[in-house]
Amino acid sequence: MPRNFQEYVRPVDEAERARLEALVREDYDRTHPDDSFDDMKRRIAFSRLDRGIYRGWLAVAAARSAGAPADDRHPNSHGDTHGLSPVFR
């Protein structure tokens, strides 16, 4: 999983992007009751913050897909309630 905030996951095609998003969509929606994953995706075109959050969640999805340890797989594994992945710590 990337540790530098400038390194992020680049899915090879839309099918891989959809697969990665499916791995974290439910967690994002559960941890953001006043927001949704799809709403956040719509905002990435004009919000640098949301773009970074999206990249972080994709990094978590890629780690989950690769079978990373539990602490690296869940964005809130260290008590973080803001939905930021470990990439941003």
LINSULMO-V589086 format. One record per residue. N is the residue number from 1. SS is DSSP state (2 for helix, 1 for strand, 0 for the rest). PHI is phi in radians with two decimals (* if undefined). D_FIRST is the distance of its C-alpha to the first C-alpha in Angstrom with 1 decimal. Layout:
{{N	SS	PHI	D_FIRST} {N	SS	PHI	D_FIRST}}
This chain:
{{1	0	*	0.0} {2	0	-1.06	3.8} {3	0	-1.85	6.4} {4	0	-1.65	9.3} {5	0	-1.07	10.8} {6	0	-1.52	12.1} {7	0	-1.64	9.1} {8	0	-2.51	8.6} {9	0	-1.28	8.7} {10	0	-2.14	12.2} {11	0	-1.01	13.7} {12	0	-1.32	16.5} {13	0	-2.72	19.1} {14	2	-1.15	20.3} {15	2	-1.13	20.2} {16	2	-1.19	16.4} {17	2	-1.04	16.0} {18	2	-1.11	18.5} {19	2	-1.13	16.8} {20	2	-1.15	13.5} {21	2	-1.07	15.6} {22	2	-1.11	17.7} {23	2	-1.24	15.0} {24	2	-2.13	14.8} {25	2	-0.96	18.2} {26	2	-1.10	20.2} {27	2	-1.11	18.1} {28	2	-1.07	18.3} {29	2	-1.09	22.0} {30	2	-1.21	22.7} {31	2	-1.53	21.2} {32	0	-2.27	23.0} {33	0	-1.08	26.5} {34	0	-1.72	28.0} {35	0	-2.52	25.5} {36	0	-2.39	23.9} {37	2	-1.04	20.8} {38	2	-1.12	23.3} {39	2	-1.12	24.9} {40	2	-1.08	21.8} {41	2	-1.08	21.0} {42	2	-1.14	24.6} {43	2	-1.37	24.2} {44	0	-1.15	21.4} {45	0	-1.17	24.1} {46	0	-2.29	25.7} {47	0	-2.15	23.4} {48	2	-1.13	20.9} {49	2	-1.07	19.8} {50	2	-1.14	19.3} {51	2	-1.08	17.5} {52	2	-1.17	14.9} {53	2	-1.11	14.9} {54	2	-1.04	14.5} {55	2	-1.07	11.5} {56	2	-1.10	9.9} {57	2	-1.16	11.1} {58	2	-1.14	10.0} {59	2	-1.13	6.3} {60	2	-1.10	7.5} {61	2	-1.07	9.5} {62	2	-1.12	7.3} {63	2	-1.14	5.7} {64	2	-1.07	9.4} {65	2	-1.09	10.6} {66	2	-1.47	9.0} {67	0	1.41	10.5} {68	0	-1.16	8.1} {69	0	-1.00	10.6} {70	2	-0.96	12.4} {71	2	-1.11	11.5} {72	2	-1.55	7.8} {73	2	-1.53	9.2} {74	0	-1.87	12.0} {75	0	-1.12	12.2} {76	0	-1.92	15.5} {77	0	-1.21	14.9} {78	0	-1.91	16.2} {79	0	1.47	19.2} {80	0	-1.25	17.9} {81	0	-1.81	20.3} {82	0	-1.67	19.4} {83	0	1.36	16.7} {84	0	-1.52	14.0} {85	0	-1.32	10.5} {86	2	-1.02	9.1} {87	2	-1.00	7.9} {88	2	-1.69	11.7} {89	0	-1.67	12.8}}
